[in-house]
Amino acid sequence: MKIKNSKWIFVLIISMLLNVNAISKSPSKNGKVNLVVIDAGHGGHDSGALGSNSKEKDVALAVALKLGKLIESSFSNVKVIYTRKTDEFIELYRRAQIANENHADLFISIHCNSSPSKEPWGTESWVMGLNKSQKNLEVAKKENAAILLEDNYSASYDGFNPNSPEANIIFSLFQNAYLDQSLDLAAKIQKQFKGNFKTIDRGVKQAGFLVLYKTTMPAILIETGFISNLHDEEMLTSENGRNEITHAIFKAFKEYKYKIEGFNNQNEIVSVKTEDVKVNTAKPFEKTDTVKIANTSKKEISFRVQFATSPTEKSTSSPEFAGLGKIKMYFHGNLYKYTVGDEKNIVDANKLLIKIQEKGFKDAFLVAFLNEERISPTQAVKLLNQK
């Protein structure tokens, strides 16, 4: 494929490098989720997708405000900032800018899907990544088209043209530095959607969204349903439906926050004793996954520190990993992931995590394995307590 606008490609590459540099200097990535930016898609003269009697901008705002209120009322240590709280137009670049300026720990953008056909329905969660199919490309182009409503959009987005397939494909190559965490939260949200109100789970997907690509923290975009489908539109416009959507996202957020903080923070484990590896008995969220173990009587559990991911395989003896100890690699979620350590309890694992973070891997976090199969640290601790 021949790309005509080489100047735009050059500007994009420079922008990508500057963004990575900004991420590395961000002071707020401390293993906590204390500040969340919630973005209600569209607004003002940008109505977004249209249903039979509803507008995407109104649904997105209603859900965003409900979600923010629920988070702040449930967590006294979490501050919520909205990109908009009223029916106003906010440029796409400004939404990411709000999150970056406030050093947010998480960015959640709320949207509704649409289709020329009235048949498709269900929920999707998106993260910044490759346009892996024509359908993904079309969704990204549709959401990115909002920049056409901005003044002087060509200058604001380095000449990016949302109607150009070539530009969208090149743009989608920008990889979120927090892709792993973004994918994890997106998967939790889809699981809650499917389990709470029996919608069709259309999965976690990746594409080049302008609203996500300059965020310097884990970031997701949620398509809460198809406003073009009568079933989904009824859910999206009813009070009960919006409450169900909000609570599903909130439950996933709680699980994500607990995973990030419950095991990545030394202050959170001060009551843990090495002998029995017990944790605080208060339930951090309503549901936890169960571990099904088939055809094995031996449960080999280990905690490791994951410090790097890559779309391509790297040697575990790579110079960039020097001084970390014995490196292990595993393949998960279409990414190669690199870990160090093989700890048998959560206390030693957290001590190792702190050491790895002090070596410069600030975004390192804990993962756990059962007989070499990845499970959540929560599951691992529960299994240890059952012994």
Protein Blocks (a to p, Z undefined) as FASTA:
>chain_A
ZZfblmlmmmmmmmmmmmmmmmmmpmklgopafbccdddeeeijlnbjadfkbcfklmmm
mmmmmmmmmmmmmmmkbccddfbfbdcdddfklmmmmmmmnopabdcdddddddfbfkbg
cdddddddddfbfklmmmmmmmmmmmmmpghklmmnnopafklmklmmmmmmpccfklmm
mmmmmmmmmmmmmmmnopacebjaddddfklmmpccdcddddfbjfkbmklmmmmmpmkl
mmmmmmmmmmmmmmmmmmmmmmmcfklmmmpcfklopacfbdfbfbdcddddehiabdcd
dddddfbdcfbdcdfkbfklgonapcddddeehiacddedjdfbfklmmmmmmmmmmnop
amgccdddeehiacdfklmmmmmmmZZ
